[in-house]
Amino acid sequence: MTGQAAVIDFAVLEQFMIDVFTGIGVPEEDARICTDVLITADKRGIDSHGVGRFKPFYYDRVVKDKVQNAVTNFEIARDNMAVAVVDGHDGMGMVIAKKSMDLAIKKARTYGIGMVIARNSTHYGIAGYYALQACDAGMIGLTGTNARPAIAPTWGVENMLGTNPLVFGFPTDEPFHFTNDYATSIAQRGKIELYNREGKELFPAWVINQDGESIIDPSKVLQALIEGTAALNPIGGPGEDNAGYKGYGYATVVELLSSALWQGPYLKMLLGVEDGQKVPFHLGHFFIAINVSAFTNLEAFKKHAGDILRALRNSKRMPGAERIWTCGEKEYHAWLERKEKGLELNPVLQQQLSTMRDELGLSQYTFPWE
Ligand SMILES: NC(=O)c1ccc[n+]([C@@H]2O[C@H](COP(=O)([O-])OP(=O)(O)OC[C@H]3O[C@@H](n4cnc5c(N)ncnc54)[C@H](O)[C@@H]3O)[C@@H](O)[C@H]2O)c1
């Protein structure tokens, strides 16, 4: 290993991911779904949730920690007109999520709206993937998931709520759909892991310790989050001056929707550790698809949505600001740039890919850093 960043071609990375997933026992069709969710993050510039999560979040959890199953038993546990509850039986979260949104879309074709709750699931990656799935079907998509405790409630210092993304997708007449694909904390764990890999300090508003003071060293923060001695601030920040209670409220909405409809685990029950042993997370997710055509003409809707976004981008800018963006646009630009260049991997990720390759004996791969 050279210690330098190296670039990998997306097609090579994609096939490698499929081979690793199948190599650890994920059926091929499911391996393609897991790969597509992960690599979509990398293609869209969401570096906190792409290949950087491959080994620690999926490979290790299946192979080493044994807290999730490579084979996903997707069971429709309750089916009631426009709504359903599915049980993922601790399988692959991305497969459970993709199939859940497929089911919500199918119901929305019949009923105008479909909602699916997934129970006993595992980490599903970028929430935006599933909102975009609905957009591709000409629908509005909404999804969220609970996660390991990270966010402190307003005026609290204890990590109680997950980083709980609350994500909408709207189809538009633009080359990209609108999707506000983000956590309900200012920063989420993946971004802190990314800053740690890159040796960068965090912004002071992101994390607080037990005294309510900022911590900016990412490695200390990651450890303190595990120990429960640090917490992420909700969107809006600590206290009430910048309305942190709004992010806190939205994070709570996600926690409620992800667990109360099946009385699943919540808050500190989602640590993933019991008596010092790693245990399955039993996460909950929700998926809503709203069939635009049940309300109005789809093309007229897309133009209307696009008009709103264009008006926002064309509004008067702050002095010195180069441009105004709308949600989903930066990710579209990231892909335009990356599809030509490939994906840059830092030495930490290079090592992780090489390790998985060697452990699975995938000797057909020689990486650019070798
Ligand atoms: N599965 C989980 O448990 C979990 C938990 C938290 C977050 N996530 C995922 O992590 C990823 C990153 O989340 P994040 O909170 O770091 O996101 P982020 O803070 O980087 O925000 C990204 C979003 O903000 C939009 N955006 C960025 N700059 C903008 C601007 N100037 N104007 C308008 N829109 C702008 C982007 O288009 C995108 O939708 C997401 O894909 C999210 O779904 C997953």
The ligand as a Gaussian input file, in Angstrom:
#p B3LYP/6-31G(d) Opt

LIG

0 1
 N      -29.540000       4.777000       7.702000
 C      -29.333000       5.622000       8.689000
 O      -29.429000       5.254000       9.845000
 C      -28.967000       7.047000       8.396000
 C      -28.915000       7.965000       9.453000
 C      -28.572000       9.277000       9.166000
 C      -28.268000       9.670000       7.873000
 N      -28.315000       8.738000       6.876000
 C      -27.963000       9.108000       5.507000
 O      -26.748000       9.828000       5.520000
 C      -26.647000      10.602000       4.352000
 C      -26.029000      11.940000       4.674000
 O      -26.831000      12.615000       5.642000
 P      -26.379000      14.055000       6.196000
 O      -27.282000      14.408000       7.294000
 O      -24.923000      14.054000       6.429000
 O      -26.647000      14.939000       4.907000
 P      -26.047000      16.388000       4.569000
 O      -26.017000      17.227000       5.782000
 O      -24.767000      16.203000       3.835000
 O      -27.155000      16.981000       3.584000
 C      -27.325000      16.450000       2.288000
 C      -28.641000      16.921000       1.725000
 O      -28.691000      18.350000       1.758000
 C      -28.844000      18.877000       0.430000
 N      -28.042000      20.096000       0.342000
 C      -26.723000      20.243000       0.628000
 N      -26.355000      21.526000       0.455000
 C      -27.469000      22.200000       0.071000
 C      -27.743000      23.553000      -0.245000
 N      -26.806000      24.501000      -0.186000
 N      -29.000000      23.879000      -0.626000
 C      -29.979000      22.946000      -0.691000
 N      -29.786000      21.630000      -0.375000
 C      -28.545000      21.281000      -0.001000
 C      -28.354000      17.781000      -0.480000
 O      -28.902000      17.892000      -1.780000
 C      -28.836000      16.537000       0.261000
 O      -30.206000      16.310000       0.021000
 C      -28.047000      10.651000       3.779000
 O      -28.085000       9.834000       2.636000
 C      -28.934000      10.063000       4.864000
 O      -30.057000       9.358000       4.381000
 C      -28.662000       7.445000       7.115000

